[in-house]
Amino acid sequence: MGEQPNEHERYRHECEVREWYRRYRERLAEQGLQRAKEWLRGVFADIAKKRGAEAADRLRAAVNALRAADQPGVGKQHSRPPPRR
């Protein structure tokens, strides 16, 4: 028996997320943070036009989650220990 349609769709989505994140990291290395962010915003805008805002929001959230997991401390609130007296 083959994969369930939901499993296939989930795998496709995960692959797409990794691919966009890989491209973002390339831009980041080549062009810097600001230009990479602008480019990625354009990607999400294009996806929203083609697939709808919900699909773009899902992709944006997944890419941001991958980015945060890849860079400890980015997008996360860390509590600091109280100062010593």
Residue pairs with C-beta under 8 A, 6 or more apart in sequence:
3 11
13 58
13 59
13 62
14 62
16 59
17 59
17 62
17 63
17 66
18 66
20 40
20 43
20 59
20 63
21 63
21 66
21 67
21 70
24 36
24 39
24 40
24 63
24 67
27 35
27 36
27 39
27 40
28 36
31 39
40 63
44 56
44 59
44 60
45 56
47 55
47 56
47 59
48 55
48 56
64 75
67 74
67 75
68 74
68 75
68 76
